């Protein structure tokens, strides 16, 4: 006579093999693709620094100062655009 636990184990094994498989859906991470305008390179300003002199302050003349301010503004806008895009 077989041991009762072996009989129960065999019955459970056979019933598990006879049942339909269980399908489990798992969410898969997908990388978000940023818009092209966020990954486009920003053009840095040309040479903005000058030799020390009376016409420049901290080796930057008026046109160089404007170019640096415009570049920093563009960088800040790009960071704000990234933050807005990545916010949930």
C-alpha positions as CSV (number, residue, x, y, z in Angstrom):
1,X,0.0,0.0,0.0
2,X,1.4,3.4,-1.0
3,X,2.0,6.1,1.6
4,X,-1.0,8.6,1.6
5,X,1.2,11.6,1.1
6,X,2.8,10.1,-2.0
7,X,-0.7,9.4,-3.4
8,X,-1.8,13.0,-2.6
9,X,1.3,14.4,-4.2
10,X,0.9,12.3,-7.4
11,X,-2.8,13.4,-7.7
12,X,-1.8,17.1,-7.2
13,X,0.9,16.8,-9.8
14,X,-1.4,15.2,-12.3
15,X,-4.1,17.7,-11.8
16,X,-1.6,20.6,-12.2
17,X,-0.4,19.1,-15.5
18,X,-3.9,18.7,-16.8
19,X,-5.0,22.3,-16.1
20,X,-4.6,25.2,-18.5
21,X,-1.5,27.4,-18.1
22,X,-2.0,30.7,-16.3
23,X,-1.1,33.8,-18.3
24,X,0.5,36.6,-16.3
25,X,0.8,40.0,-17.9
26,X,3.8,42.0,-16.7
27,X,4.2,45.7,-17.7
28,X,7.5,46.2,-19.6
29,X,9.4,49.4,-19.3
30,X,9.6,51.3,-22.5
31,X,12.0,54.2,-23.0
32,X,10.3,57.5,-23.7
33,X,11.7,59.2,-26.8
34,X,12.1,63.0,-26.3
35,X,11.0,65.4,-29.0
36,X,13.6,66.4,-31.6
37,X,13.7,70.0,-30.4
38,X,14.9,68.9,-27.0
39,X,17.8,66.8,-28.3
40,X,18.9,69.3,-31.0
41,X,22.3,70.8,-30.1
42,X,22.4,74.5,-29.1
43,X,24.8,76.6,-31.0
44,X,27.2,78.3,-28.5
45,X,28.1,81.9,-29.2
46,X,31.3,82.6,-31.1
47,X,34.3,84.3,-29.4
48,X,32.8,86.8,-26.9
49,X,35.8,87.5,-24.8
50,X,38.2,90.4,-25.6
51,X,41.5,91.6,-24.4
52,X,41.3,93.8,-21.3
53,X,40.7,97.4,-22.2
54,X,38.6,100.5,-21.6
55,X,35.8,99.4,-24.0
56,X,35.2,96.1,-22.2
57,X,34.1,95.1,-18.7
58,X,35.6,91.8,-17.5
59,X,37.0,91.1,-20.9
60,X,33.5,91.1,-22.5
61,X,32.3,93.9,-24.8
62,X,28.7,94.8,-25.3
63,X,28.1,92.4,-28.3
64,X,29.8,89.6,-26.4
65,X,27.6,90.3,-23.3
66,X,24.5,90.1,-25.4
67,X,25.6,86.8,-27.0
68,X,26.3,85.3,-23.6
69,X,23.0,86.5,-22.2
70,X,21.2,85.0,-25.2
71,X,23.0,81.7,-24.8
72,X,22.3,81.4,-21.1
73,X,18.6,82.3,-21.8
74,X,18.5,79.5,-24.4
75,X,20.1,77.0,-21.9
76,X,17.5,77.9,-19.2
77,X,14.7,77.6,-21.7
78,X,16.0,74.1,-22.7
79,X,16.2,73.0,-19.1
80,X,12.6,74.3,-18.5
81,X,11.4,72.4,-21.6
82,X,13.1,69.2,-20.4
83,X,11.5,69.6,-17.0
84,X,8.1,70.2,-18.5
85,X,8.4,67.2,-20.8
86,X,9.6,64.9,-18.1
87,X,6.9,65.9,-15.6
88,X,4.2,63.3,-15.0
